[in-house]
Amino acid sequence: MNYESEVKARVGIIGLGAVGSAFAHAMSFFHPCVGYDIKGKGSWNEILKTQVVFICVQTPGGFDDRLDCSAVDDVLSRLTESCFQGICVVKSTVRVGYMDSAKARFPRLPLVYMPEFLREKSNFQWSVNPDRIVISGDETAVDEVLKLFSWVDGLEEIVPVLRMPFRDAEIGKLAHNAYIATKVSFTNEMERISREHGADPSSVMSVIHADRRVKSREHLRPGLGAYGGKCVPKDTRELINASHNTPLLKAVETVNENHQNFRLVVNTKPPVPQSVENRSH
């Protein structure tokens, strides 16, 4: 890894949970960083002195089964009121259409959307070694933000930089987690069918693992239980409720909900539940 970044900038991170703390730790190797959290960590005045601020606050599932982006709203409102002069990069997962709405409501702030892709138990390693960078926003602002990542090994050649409109990036992030949910539910349904007929589910899935178009066994291993965790369920539900026609994703949820009952019926000791963040996120 190249620890010498070509561009040094003062970076702020707002929200120091699982995503924000890992990202702050990673970026601090390459840029002077300051963090801030509503729970009392850090100084807001120091945040206002930064050139780029990364927003990593939580966006839980709301009462309408859509992502609740009010915490992002609160941060953007406060940055506007404080006359922040830098670029605002939203890393929080947001509901479909949020960034266009935010751009209209906070016209003074240069907004960039750059969703994070982490595995919860390896969040720091995944922050410093991303397998892709998804980014959207005004071209000039995006270029400035990407300069902060010149330390990423193989940027562009090995680690793709995927530039796209806000909506594409929003749905792409959600689709990533919904795809994980789909693989988990598919595997669990194959496990149920296999056990129903006295077959070994691991043997059955080995047929799929051997396909050159699949190869990776992530989320395709029987016995790991239903998907869960902080992100995959709420992000899948956001996609379901962002459209009026999502029969496949609804079926994925149904399979997931039924899987624990199936584990009890086959009289096997359920494994310790593993969130999808522990398997991949």
TORFIMAR-749357 format. One line per 5 residues: their letters; for each residue x, y, z of C-alpha. Coordinates in Angstrom, 2 decimals, decimal comma, always signed. Example, Ala and Ser with C-alpha at 12.3 -4.5 7.8 and 13.67 -1.06 7.14 Angstrom:
BEGIN
as = +12,30 -4,50 +7,80 ~ +13,67 -1,06 +7,14
This chain:
BEGIN
mnyes = +0,00 +0,00 +0,00 ~ +1,22 +3,47 -0,85 ~ +1,05 +5,56 +2,33 ~ +2,01 +8,79 +0,55 ~ -1,03 +10,59 -0,79
evkar = -0,39 +13,15 -3,52 ~ -2,96 +15,54 -2,07 ~ -3,09 +16,43 +1,61 ~ -6,35 +17,97 +2,78 ~ -7,97 +18,54 +6,16
vgiig = -10,80 +16,03 +6,33 ~ -13,81 +15,92 +8,63 ~ -15,90 +12,86 +9,50 ~ -19,35 +13,35 +11,02 ~ -20,78 +10,24 +12,66
lgavg = -18,34 +7,93 +14,41 ~ -20,23 +4,66 +14,42 ~ -19,09 +1,48 +12,66 ~ -18,69 +3,17 +9,26 ~ -17,43 +6,57 +10,41
safah = -14,88 +5,31 +12,92 ~ -13,38 +2,84 +10,44 ~ -13,28 +5,45 +7,70 ~ -11,73 +8,06 +10,01 ~ -9,07 +5,59 +11,12
amsff = -8,23 +4,71 +7,51 ~ -8,14 +8,31 +6,25 ~ -5,98 +9,46 +9,16 ~ -3,04 +7,55 +7,67 ~ -3,09 +9,85 +4,66
hpcvg = -4,73 +13,16 +5,68 ~ -5,14 +15,22 +8,84 ~ -8,60 +14,22 +10,12 ~ -11,05 +15,49 +12,69 ~ -14,14 +13,62 +13,82
ydikg = -17,45 +14,71 +15,28 ~ -20,38 +12,78 +16,71 ~ -23,64 +14,00 +18,22 ~ -22,85 +11,87 +21,28 ~ -20,25 +14,43 +22,28
kgswn = -17,10 +13,40 +20,46 ~ -15,08 +16,06 +18,68 ~ -15,52 +19,76 +17,97 ~ -18,00 +21,22 +15,48 ~ -15,77 +24,27 +15,03
eilkt = -12,94 +21,99 +13,92 ~ -15,27 +20,36 +11,39 ~ -15,97 +23,79 +9,89 ~ -12,24 +24,27 +9,23 ~ -12,03 +21,19 +6,99
qvvfi = -12,00 +21,19 +3,19 ~ -14,07 +18,03 +2,78 ~ -16,49 +16,52 +5,26 ~ -17,73 +12,92 +5,08 ~ -21,18 +12,30 +6,56
cvqtp = -21,47 +8,81 +8,07 ~ -24,57 +9,07 +10,26 ~ -27,15 +6,32 +10,65 ~ -30,16 +5,98 +8,35 ~ -32,37 +3,35 +10,03
ggfdd = -35,59 +1,95 +8,67 ~ -38,43 +4,41 +9,24 ~ -42,11 +4,00 +10,10 ~ -42,95 +3,78 +6,39 ~ -40,37 +1,01 +5,78
rldcs = -38,19 +3,49 +3,91 ~ -34,80 +4,66 +5,11 ~ -35,00 +7,51 +7,61 ~ -32,53 +10,15 +6,39 ~ -33,42 +12,77 +9,00
avddv = -29,96 +12,52 +10,60 ~ -28,36 +13,41 +7,25 ~ -30,83 +16,30 +6,92 ~ -29,84 +17,56 +10,37 ~ -26,14 +17,53 +9,46
lsrlt = -26,68 +19,31 +6,14 ~ -28,90 +21,91 +7,82 ~ -26,28 +22,60 +10,47 ~ -23,49 +22,84 +7,89 ~ -25,58 +25,33 +5,92
escfq = -26,36 +27,40 +9,02 ~ -22,65 +27,36 +9,92 ~ -21,71 +28,58 +6,43 ~ -19,49 +25,57 +5,77 ~ -17,27 +26,29 +2,76
gicvv = -16,10 +22,78 +1,86 ~ -17,45 +19,77 -0,01 ~ -20,02 +17,52 +1,69 ~ -19,71 +13,82 +0,92 ~ -22,62 +11,65 +2,04
kstvr = -21,46 +8,11 +2,82 ~ -24,61 +7,11 +4,69 ~ -26,94 +4,80 +2,76 ~ -29,90 +6,92 +1,65 ~ -33,37 +6,30 +0,28
vgymd = -33,94 +6,42 -3,47 ~ -34,22 +10,06 -4,61 ~ -32,73 +11,55 -1,46 ~ -29,65 +13,18 -2,99 ~ -31,60 +15,06 -5,67
sakar = -33,93 +16,31 -2,95 ~ -31,02 +17,33 -0,74 ~ -29,35 +19,18 -3,60 ~ -32,52 +21,22 -4,10 ~ -32,95 +21,91 -0,37
fprlp = -29,31 +22,74 +0,36 ~ -28,17 +24,58 -2,79 ~ -25,19 +26,25 -1,07 ~ -23,50 +22,94 -0,30 ~ -21,51 +21,05 -2,96
lvymp = -22,93 +17,54 -2,46 ~ -21,30 +14,24 -3,40 ~ -22,70 +10,78 -2,75 ~ -20,13 +8,07 -2,05 ~ -21,74 +5,02 -0,40
eflre = -19,59 +2,74 +1,73 ~ -19,21 -1,01 +1,21 ~ -17,90 -2,68 +4,35 ~ -17,81 -5,98 +6,15 ~ -18,60 -5,15 +9,77
ksnfq = -15,93 -7,29 +11,43 ~ -13,32 -6,18 +8,90 ~ -14,44 -2,57 +8,51 ~ -10,99 -1,01 +8,74 ~ -9,42 -3,46 +6,29
wsvnp = -12,24 -2,90 +3,82 ~ -11,91 +0,88 +4,20 ~ -8,21 +0,88 +3,29 ~ -8,64 -1,80 +0,61 ~ -11,89 -1,03 -1,21
drivi = -12,95 -3,24 -4,09 ~ -14,76 -0,34 -5,78 ~ -15,45 +3,37 -5,34 ~ -18,96 +4,48 -6,27 ~ -19,33 +8,25 -6,52
sgdet = -21,79 +10,80 -7,89 ~ -22,25 +14,55 -7,90 ~ -20,93 +17,64 -9,64 ~ -17,90 +16,70 -11,73 ~ -15,62 +19,31 -10,16
avdev = -16,52 +18,25 -6,62 ~ -16,16 +14,58 -7,50 ~ -12,69 +15,20 -8,94 ~ -11,63 +16,96 -5,74 ~ -12,92 +14,13 -3,56
lklfs = -11,21 +11,46 -5,66 ~ -7,86 +13,22 -5,19 ~ -8,11 +12,23 -1,53 ~ -7,95 +8,57 -2,52 ~ -4,76 +8,61 -4,57
wvdgl = -3,30 +6,23 -1,96 ~ -5,63 +3,38 -2,99 ~ -3,54 +0,67 -4,63 ~ -4,48 +0,23 -8,28 ~ -7,07 +2,99 -8,34
eeivp = -8,82 +2,89 -11,74 ~ -6,73 -0,07 -13,02 ~ -7,62 -2,61 -10,27 ~ -10,07 -0,77 -8,04 ~ -12,76 +0,61 -10,35
vlrmp = -14,05 +4,14 -9,85 ~ -17,71 +4,05 -10,84 ~ -19,02 +7,55 -11,61 ~ -22,76 +7,77 -12,05 ~ -25,83 +9,95 -11,37
frdae = -27,25 +10,17 -7,85 ~ -30,16 +7,79 -8,52 ~ -27,89 +5,14 -10,02 ~ -25,57 +5,26 -7,01 ~ -28,46 +5,19 -4,53
igkla = -30,10 +2,17 -6,14 ~ -26,71 +0,54 -6,78 ~ -25,83 +0,59 -3,08 ~ -29,23 -0,82 -2,13 ~ -29,09 -3,39 -4,94
hnayi = -25,76 -4,62 -3,62 ~ -27,27 -5,50 -0,25 ~ -30,48 -6,83 -1,81 ~ -28,36 -9,14 -3,98 ~ -26,67 -10,47 -0,85
atkvs = -30,11 -11,02 +0,69 ~ -31,21 -12,84 -2,47 ~ -28,20 -15,18 -2,39 ~ -28,74 -15,97 +1,28 ~ -32,44 -16,73 +0,79
ftnem = -31,71 -18,79 -2,33 ~ -29,18 -20,86 -0,37 ~ -31,59 -21,34 +2,50 ~ -34,34 -22,49 +0,13 ~ -31,94 -24,97 -1,48
erisr = -31,06 -26,22 +2,01 ~ -34,73 -26,77 +2,81 ~ -35,37 -28,66 -0,45 ~ -32,23 -30,76 +0,04 ~ -33,15 -31,78 +3,57
ehgad = -36,71 -32,48 +2,47 ~ -35,33 -35,12 +0,07 ~ -32,54 -36,41 +2,29 ~ -29,77 -34,72 +0,30 ~ -26,68 -32,98 +1,67
pssvm = -27,16 -29,22 +1,13 ~ -23,40 -28,57 +1,13 ~ -22,95 -31,12 -1,64 ~ -25,82 -29,58 -3,58 ~ -24,33 -26,09 -3,35
sviha = -20,87 -27,35 -4,38 ~ -22,34 -27,81 -7,86 ~ -23,01 -24,07 -7,97 ~ -19,65 -23,09 -6,44 ~ -17,85 -24,90 -9,26
drrvk = -19,40 -22,73 -11,99 ~ -16,83 -20,33 -13,46 ~ -19,48 -17,60 -13,42 ~ -20,00 -18,00 -9,67 ~ -16,82 -19,28 -7,96
srehl = -17,16 -17,25 -4,74 ~ -18,94 -19,19 -2,00 ~ -19,89 -16,06 -0,07 ~ -23,57 -16,26 +0,94 ~ -23,91 -19,61 -0,86
rpglg = -22,99 -21,85 +2,08 ~ -25,82 -23,74 +3,80 ~ -26,17 -23,75 +7,56 ~ -25,31 -20,11 +8,22 ~ -28,87 -19,08 +8,92
ayggk = -31,02 -16,20 +7,73 ~ -29,58 -12,86 +6,73 ~ -29,72 -10,09 +9,33 ~ -27,60 -7,30 +10,76 ~ -27,95 -3,56 +10,55
cvpkd = -27,87 -2,95 +6,81 ~ -29,06 -5,75 +4,54 ~ -32,63 -6,06 +5,91 ~ -33,38 -2,32 +5,93 ~ -31,71 -1,70 +2,57
treli = -33,63 -4,56 +0,95 ~ -36,87 -3,20 +2,43 ~ -36,03 +0,27 +1,09 ~ -35,82 -1,16 -2,44 ~ -39,07 -3,09 -1,97
nashn = -40,91 +0,06 -0,92 ~ -39,23 +2,33 -3,47 ~ -41,21 +0,55 -6,19 ~ -44,72 -0,83 -6,64 ~ -43,53 -4,03 -8,34
tpllk = -40,90 -6,02 -6,45 ~ -42,14 -9,64 -6,33 ~ -38,64 -11,17 -6,27 ~ -37,42 -9,12 -3,30 ~ -40,67 -9,74 -1,43
avetv = -40,13 -13,46 -1,97 ~ -36,56 -13,10 -0,66 ~ -37,94 -11,59 +2,54 ~ -40,56 -14,32 +2,88 ~ -37,93 -17,06 +2,53
nenhq = -35,78 -15,30 +5,13 ~ -38,66 -15,02 +7,58 ~ -39,59 -18,68 +7,14 ~ -36,07 -20,03 +7,46 ~ -35,80 -20,04 +11,26
nfrlv = -38,99 -22,09 +11,54 ~ -37,60 -24,54 +9,01 ~ -34,41 -24,94 +11,05 ~ -36,51 -25,98 +14,04 ~ -38,62 -28,44 +12,01
vntkp = -35,60 -30,40 +10,72 ~ -34,52 -30,86 +14,35 ~ -31,05 -29,50 +13,91 ~ -29,40 -27,19 +16,36 ~ -29,56 -23,71 +14,83
pvpqs = -26,17 -22,08 +14,39 ~ -25,40 -18,87 +16,22 ~ -27,16 -16,24 +14,05 ~ -24,68 -14,49 +11,80 ~ -25,54 -11,08 +10,46
venrs = -24,76 -10,50 +6,83 ~ -22,27 -7,86 +7,96 ~ -20,25 -10,73 +9,43 ~ -20,44 -12,56 +6,13 ~ -20,25 -9,59 +3,80
h = -21,73 -6,12 +3,60
